[in-house]
Structure formats: structure tokens, C-alpha cells
Amino acid sequence: MADVLFYHLEQQTLEDVLPTLLERTLARGWRAVVETPDASRVDALDRHLWVFRDDAFLPHGRVDDNAAEHPVLLTTGPQNPNGAKVRFLVDRAAPSAVDTYERVVLIFSADDPDAVADARRHWPSLKAAGHAVTYWRQGRDGRWEKKG
């Protein structure tokens, strides 16, 4: 069974949070896939991950360019050609094949009521399937706190 983490964005944007989560994933020696249902969002995330910080480099690629070589892969579908152990679901991407990952991270924004509703809908089914499901939100100091 996978660890399924729900990250509720209330103070920061996906662009603020995702690079740090990906850096932590790579530091653990894991590969990652980031799935969004929107191809234009793949383009935007691809550009952002190259320039998110002046003193950092986050190696990544897209599913259409030598996907197996990239430690972080951006995609619009359920593929996992880089053998990722962690799958990030953003922009309301729905969880699938959760059992094939060590960790699945659903990131959703408080500013998107449909995304919040989707997260609430996914929680009970993932928990009933036997996954270790946890909910994370940011405290006043900006640090992530496990709430459930």
C-alpha cells in the first residue's frame, strides 16, 4: 500500500511548494512523476522548474523527451516511464494505479472549491483501499503540519 499525502495549499501556490517537495523526493533517492491534466500547465511547470531559484538545479523532463532518463517527469497522463516511486497529482489530476507507488501526493488549492471537493471525495476511497492517508496544511510559520 502507498502513503497518500494530501497537501492543502492555503498560503502558497503550487509553484512555491512543488519545487521544494521535489527536491526532498530526490534527496531520498526517489524518482517522481508530476501529473496535471492540462498540457499547457506542463509547459508552465517545465519553465518554472528551470528558474524557480537562482542557486538550485532541479533535473526534470517531459514525458515526450527521453522520459526514462529524467528523475522528475512532467506528464498529462498515467504514464510512469522513469520508474518513479512518487507521484504528484496537481490541478485536480485523479489518483490511479496508487498501488504502484510508495507515495502519492495530491496537492490542491483552497482557492479552488472544485479541487477541495475532489480531495474530499478521494480521501475515503483511498483510505478504504488500505492506503496510509494523511492530511497536511501549513502553519502560521509556513511549515507543513500533519493534521490527520
Residue, then its C-alpha position, 0 to 999 in steps of 0.5 A: m500500500a502507498d502513503v497518500l499525502f494530501y497537501h492543502l495549499e492555503q498560503q502558497t501556490l503550487e509553484d512555491v511548494l512543488p519545487t521544494l517537495l521535489e527536491r526532498t523526493l530526490a534527496r531520498g533517492w526517489r524518482a517522481v512523476v508530476e501529473t496535471p491534466d492540462a498540457s499547457r500547465v506542463d509547459a508552465l511547470d517545465r519553465h518554472l522548474w528551470v528558474f524557480r531559484d537562482d542557486a538550485f538545479l532541479p533535473h526534470g523532463r517531459v514525458d515526450d523527451n527521453a522520459a526514462e532518463h529524467p528523475v522528475l517527469l512532467t506528464t498529462g497522463p498515467q504514464n510512469p516511464n522513469g520508474a518513479k516511486v512518487r507521484f504528484l497529482v496537481d490541478r485536480a489530476a485523479p489518483s490511479a494505479v496508487d498501488t504502484y507507488e510508495r507515495v502519492v501526493l495530491i496537492f490542491s488549492a483552497d482557492d479552488p472549491d472544485a479541487v477541495a471537493d475532489a480531495r474530499r471525495h478521494w480521501p475515503s476511497l483511498k483510505a478504504a483501499g488500505h492506503a496510509v492517508t494523511y492530511w497536511r496544511q501549513g502553519r502560521d510559520g509556513r511549515w507543513e503540519k500533519k493534521g490527520 
